[in-house]
Amino acid sequence: MTIACKVTGEFAQHITCQLDAGQSVFADATKFRWKTTNVSIETRLSVPGGGADAANRQAQQSGGGFLKAALATATEVGKRALAGQSLAFQWFTPAGGSGLVAFAGEVPGQVRLIELDGASGWRAESRAFICAEASVKYDIDFAGFNLGRRSRQGLIFEHFTGNGTIVLGGGGTLIELNPATYGGKLQVHGGAVVAFADSVSFNVERVGALNAQTAMSAVFGGQGLNLVTLTGDGPVILQSTLHREFESDEHNEEGSTNPMREGILGRI
């Protein structure tokens, strides 16, 4: 059964989930806000559908294999550390009837609910994940060093498959687009990507040929020579507020290219 959720607020949204008997959600450790007293919190290093989860269950049932379970858990924790995700997840489960638990994103913005039907999954940048139903499988997807370096988006996405509800968040206003509506491809600022369906491919391409104009774009345009491309037929979620590192970079570039913005002291 899909978890019932209610989104409140407009710009700084948060989401309240009603958990009935037999339902649980797991969440990033920084996203929890409040709960009713009959909802328990448990901190786990493993995630549903992962190798550590299976190894831990096998160890508990057979009374052996604890070393294998420990190594699988350490591997998953290391992957999440590389992704910038919390090392442990918080699990929320009700007792004695239905309970409520609420979450919010790490920056003021909006949230989106995504329902997985088992046919296809979603990829999200690491800060977008808020919480998910226990039936959702969580994994880390490596984009590759060269691709991540050129996009400034990072090397790693979080990958969600299976059945159930996922809650994702982003900064400012979130919009949903489909590349197929716009000729099959969208060119996107790297800091605006929140998530996209598995039917959409992520890549990076140079903005035009290497000439004087692209050099101007690299020096003064904030995004550099490369743009993220999202290709295919499926939903894409973008945010209006860029990730913090992109905002800092663009602020620094604006200040260095236009000293008038910094006032008298900035021109000395």
For each residue, the residues with C-beta under 8 A, 3 or more apart:
1: 20 23
2: 115 133 164 165
3: 17 18 19 23 25 133 164 165
4: 17 18
5: 15 16 17 18 113 165 167
6: 15 16 18
7: 13 14 15 111 113
8: 13 14 15 16
9: 12 13 14
10: 13
11: 108 109 110 172
12: 9 104 108 109
13: 7 8 9 10 104 105 109 110 111 169
14: 7 8 9 33 102 103 104 111
15: 5 6 7 8 102 103 104 111 113 130 131 167
16: 5 6 8 100 101 102
17: 3 4 5 25 100 101 102 103 131 167
18: 3 4 5 6 98 99 100
19: 3 23 24 25 39 92 93 94 98 99 100 101
20: 1 23 94 98
21: 94 97 98
22:
23: 1 3 19 20 93 94 133 134
24: 19 91 92 93 133 134
25: 3 17 19 91 92 101 131 132 133 134
26: 44 47 48 89 90 91 92 131 132 134 138
27: 31 32 89 90 91 92 103 130 131 132
28: 31 85 86 89 90 129 130 131
29: 32 43 86 87 88 89 90
30: 86 106
31: 27 28 103 104 105 106 129 130 131 169
32: 27 29 35 41 90 92 101 102 103
33: 14 102 103 104
34: 101 102
35: 32 39 41 92 99 100 101 102
36: 39 94 99 100 101
37:
38: 94 95 96 97 99
39: 19 35 36 92 93 94 95 99 100 101
40: 92 93 94 95
41: 32 35 90 91 92
42: 90 91 93
43: 29 88 89 90 91
44: 26 47 88 89 91
45: 52 73 76 77 87 88 89
46: 50 52 53 56 73 76
47: 26 44 50 52 53 76 89 138 139
48: 26 53 134 135 136 137 138 162
49: 53 136 137 138 139 161 162
50: 46 47 53 54 72 76 137 138 139
51: 54 55 72 75 76
52: 45 46 47 55 56 69 72 73 75 76
53: 46 47 48 49 50 56 57
54: 50 51 57 58 72
55: 51 52 58 59 65 68 69 72 73
56: 46 52 53 59 60 69 72 73
57: 53 54 60 61
58: 54 55 61 62 65 69
59: 55 56 62 63 64 65 66 68 69
60: 56 57 63
61: 57 58
62: 58 59 65
63: 59 60
64: 59
65: 55 58 59 62 68 69
66: 59 69 70
67: 70 71
68: 55 59 65 71 72
69: 52 55 56 58 59 65 66 72 73
70: 66 67 73 74
71: 67 68 74 75
72: 50 51 52 54 55 56 68 69 75 76
73: 45 46 52 55 56 69 70 76 77
74: 70 71 77 78
75: 51 52 71 72 78 79
76: 45 46 47 50 51 52 72 73 79 80
77: 45 73 74 80 81 87 88
78: 74 75 81 82
79: 75 76 82 83 140 156
80: 76 77 83 85 86 87 140
81: 77 78 84 85 87
82: 78 79 140 155 156
83: 79 80 126 140 154 156 157 158
84: 81 126 127 154 156
85: 28 80 81 126 129 158
86: 28 29 30 80 89
87: 29 45 77 80 81
88: 29 43 44 45 77
89: 26 27 28 29 43 44 45 47 86
90: 26 27 28 29 32 41 42 43
91: 24 25 26 27 41 42 43 44 134
92: 19 24 25 26 27 32 35 39 40 41 101
93: 19 23 24 39 40 42
94: 19 20 21 23 36 38 39 40 97 98 99
95: 38 39 40 99
96: 38
97: 21 38 94
98: 18 19 20 21 94
99: 18 19 35 36 38 39 94 95
100: 16 17 18 19 35 36 39
101: 16 17 19 25 32 34 35 36 39 92
102: 14 15 16 17 32 33 34 35
103: 14 15 17 27 31 32 33 130 131 167
104: 12 13 14 15 31 33 111 130 169
105: 13 31 108 109 111 128 130 169 170 171
106: 30 31 127 169
107: 169 170 171 241 244
108: 11 12 105 171 172 241
109: 11 12 13 105 169 170 171 172 173 174 239 241
110: 11 13 169 170 172 173 174
111: 7 13 14 15 104 105 130 167 168 169 174
112: 167 168 169 170 174 176 194 195 237
113: 5 7 15 165 166 167
114: 122 160 165 166 167 168 195
115: 2 164 165 166
116: 120 121 122 136 160 161 162 163 164 165 166
117: 120 163
118: 161 162 163
119:
120: 116 117 161 197 198 199 234
121: 116 159 160 161 162 197 198
122: 114 116 159 160 166 195 196 197 198
123: 141 157 158 159 160 195 196 197 198 202
124: 128 129 157 158 160 166 168 194 195
125: 128 153 154 157 158 193 194 195 243
126: 83 84 85 129 154 156 157 158
127: 84 106 243
128: 105 124 125 158 168 169 170 194 195
129: 28 31 85 124 126 132 158 166 168
130: 15 27 28 31 103 104 105 111 167 168 169
131: 15 17 25 26 27 28 31 103 166 167
132: 25 26 27 129 136 138 160 164 165 166 167
133: 2 3 23 24 25 136 164 165 166
134: 23 24 25 26 48 91 164
135: 48 162 163 164
136: 48 49 116 132 133 160 161 162 163 164 165 166
137: 48 49 50 160 161 162
138: 26 47 48 49 50 132 158 159 160
139: 47 49 50 158 159 160 161
140: 79 80 82 83 156 157 158 159
141: 123 156 157 158 159
142: 155 156
143: 147 148 151 153 154 155 156 157 202
144: 147 148 155
145: 148 149 155
146: 149 150
147: 143 144 150 151 155 202 203 204
148: 143 144 145 151 153 154 155 156
149: 145 146 152 155
150: 146 147 204 226
151: 143 147 148 154 190 204 226 228
152: 149 190 191 224 226 245 246
153: 125 143 148 190 191 193 228
154: 83 84 125 126 143 148 151 157
155: 82 142 143 144 145 147 148 149
156: 79 82 83 84 126 140 141 142 143 148
157: 83 123 124 125 126 140 141 143 154 202
158: 83 85 123 124 125 126 128 129 138 139 140 141
159: 121 122 123 138 139 140 141
160: 114 116 121 122 123 124 132 136 137 138 139 166
161: 49 116 118 120 121 136 137 139
162: 48 49 116 118 121 135 136 137
163: 116 117 118 135 136
164: 2 3 115 116 132 133 134 135 136
165: 2 3 5 113 114 115 116 132 133 136
166: 113 114 115 116 122 124 129 131 132 133 136 160
167: 5 15 17 103 111 112 113 114 130 131 132
168: 111 112 114 124 128 129 130 194 195 237
169: 13 31 104 105 106 107 109 110 111 112 128 130
170: 105 107 109 110 112 128 174 194 237 238 239 241
171: 105 107 108 109 239 240 241 242 243
172: 11 108 109 110 239 240 241
173: 109 110 239 240
174: 109 110 111 112 170 194 237 238 239 240
175: 237 238 240
176: 112 235 236 237 238
177: 181 182 186 235 236 238
178: 181 182 233 234 235 236
179: 182 183 184 185 186 200 230 231 232 233 234 236
180: 184 232 233 234
181: 177 178
182: 177 178 179 185 186
183: 179
184: 179 180 231 232 233
185: 179 182 229 230 231
186: 177 179 182 229 230 231 236
187: 205 207 227 228 229
188: 192 193 227 228 229 230 236 238
189: 192 223 227 228 242 246
190: 151 152 153 193 204 223 226 227 228 246
191: 152 153 242 243 245 246 247
192: 188 189 238 239 240 242
193: 125 153 188 190 196 202 228 230 236 238 239
194: 112 124 125 128 168 170 174 237 238 239
195: 112 114 122 123 124 125 128 168 236 237
196: 122 123 193 200 202 230 234 235 236 237
197: 120 121 122 123 200 234 235 236
198: 120 121 122 123 234
199: 120 232 233 234
200: 179 196 197 230 231 232 233 234 235 236
201: 230 231 232
202: 123 143 147 157 193 196 228 229 230
203: 147 228 229 231
204: 147 150 151 190 226 227 228 229
205: 187 226 227 229
206: 209 210 214 225 226
207: 187 214 217 223 225 226 227
208: 211 213 214 217
209: 206 214
210: 206 214 215 225
211: 208 214 215
212: 215 216
213: 208 216 217
214: 206 207 208 209 210 211 217 218 225
215: 210 211 212 218 219
216: 212 213 219 220 221
217: 207 208 213 214 220 221 223 224 225
218: 214 215 221 224 225
219: 215 216 257
220: 216 217 253 257
221: 216 217 218 224
222: 246 249 250 253 254
223: 189 190 207 217 226 227
224: 152 217 218 221
225: 206 207 210 214 217 218
226: 150 151 152 190 204 205 206 207 223
227: 187 188 189 190 204 205 207 223
228: 151 153 187 188 189 190 193 202 203 204
229: 185 186 187 188 202 203 204 205
230: 179 185 186 188 193 196 200 201 202 236
231: 179 184 185 186 200 201 203
232: 179 180 184 199 200 201
233: 178 179 180 184 199 200
234: 120 178 179 180 196 197 198 199 200
235: 176 177 178 196 197 200
236: 176 177 178 179 186 188 193 195 196 197 200 230
237: 112 168 170 174 175 176 194 195 196
238: 170 174 175 176 177 188 192 193 194
239: 109 170 171 172 173 174 192 193 194 242
240: 171 172 173 174 175 192
241: 107 108 109 170 171 172 247
242: 171 189 191 192 239 246 247 250
243: 125 127 171 191 246 247
244: 107 247 248
245: 152 191 248 249
246: 152 189 190 191 222 242 243 249 250
247: 191 241 242 243 244 250 251
248: 244 245 251 252
249: 222 245 246 252 253
250: 222 242 246 247 253 254
251: 247 248 254 255
252: 248 249 255 256
253: 220 222 249 250 256 257
254: 222 250 251 257 258 261
255: 251 252 258 259 261 262 266
256: 252 253 259
257: 219 220 253 254
258: 254 255 261
259: 255 256 262 266 267
260: 266 267
261: 254 255 258 266
262: 255 259 265 266 267
263: 266 267
264: 267 268
265: 262 268
266: 255 259 260 261 262 263
267: 259 260 262 263 264
268: 264 265
